[in-house]
Amino acid sequence: MKVLVTGSSNGIGKAIVLKFLQSGHEVIGMDIEKSDIDDKMYTHILADISKGELPEVEGVQILINNAGVQDSGNDIDINLKGTIRITEKYAFQDKIQSVLFIASASARTGSEFPEYVASKGGMVAYMKNVALRIAKYNATSNSLSPGGVLTALNDRVINNPDMWERIMRQTLIPKWATPEEIAEWAYFVTVINKSMTAQDILIDNGEDAKAEFVW
């Protein structure tokens, strides 16, 4: 299948690209940074999803909206408005089979930077709007909401023993997900799944469910 992944140069996006390439799919990556992925089935496009002309990419079958920033001052413009621009341009056509949004657990909890939380919450709401409109193509639209993920974006807390200990106390399973694990979820939801749509999947090691019963 023909797969378009935004934010494809690092972290979760790169892991998703590699997963699809390893599974034999044609992948187009889009990012403001260059990519070090060297594969005959991979094409890399330098583009800013939030502004400027978006390139023509015909016949996208799977669209994965992963590009995003955190506490940048441009979170709404990039995470939400940029994602809407990408989806409206590439998703609504006869070849489309699935659209996936990489949101965040903070869209549910509100526990992060204000504009980041708002951008991801808006993304989940927009995902449901896309599901309503894309159903005529027999296509699905869903989102993944990871909690903590072991990426360079989070090095500030991952490499701070005190902060890391405090974070681990917030989850039922004391760990964070790897980018590769999120990529497996992305593959399942877009390729294997044919019937689930308009759903947000929380992948947070039980942080949202954390509770202590005192008797």
C-alpha positions, 0 to 999 in steps of 0.5 A, a space after each residue: 500500500 501507499 503510505 504517507 507519514 508526517 513527522 517521519 524523520 525521528 521518534 515515533 514517526 521514524 519507527 512507523 516508517 520503518 515498520 511499514 517498509 519492513 512489511 513491504 509497503 511504499 512509504 512517503 515521509 514528510 518532515 521539515 528535517 532530512 531523513 537518514 532512511 535509505 530504502 528504495 521503497 521510501 521517498 522523503 519530502 521536505 515540507 512544513 505542514 503548517 504553511 507553504 504549498 503542500 506537494 502533490 501526492 496521488 493515491 494515498 491509501 494510508 495517512 498517518 498524521 504524526 508530525 507535532 511539536 511541544 511547548 513551541 509557541 506554535 503547537 496549535 498551528 502545527 499539531 492541529 491546523 497543520 494536521 487538518 491541512 494534511 488530512 483535507 488534502 490527501 485523505 478524501 479520495 477514492 484510494 484512501 483506506 485508513 487515516 490515523 492521528 498520533 494524539 496524546 494521553 494528555 488530550 484526556 487528562 489535560 496534564 501538560 502544556 496548555 497549547 499542546 493539550 488543546 492541540 491534541 484534544 482538538 486532534 481527537 475531535 477532528 479525528 471523529 469528524 474525519 471518520 464521519 466524512 471518510 466512511 463513504 470510502 469504506 475507510 477508517 479514521 482513528 487516533 492513538 493517544 500514547 502516554 510517555 514514550 522513550 523519545 529524544 523529545 522526553 530526554 529532559 525527564 528520562 535522564 533525570 533520576 528524580 523526575 523519572 522516579 516520580 513519573 514511574 509512580 504515576 503508572 500501573 506498569 512502571 515503564 514507558 512505551 518505545 517508539 517501536 511499540 507505538 509503530 506496531 499499534 499504528 500498523 495494526 489500526 491502519 492495516 489489520 483493522 477494518 471495522 473500528 473507526 472513530 476511536 481513540 486508543 489510550 496507550 499509557 501503561 495504566 496512568 489514566 487508571 492509576 488509583 489507590 484504594 485505602 481501607 
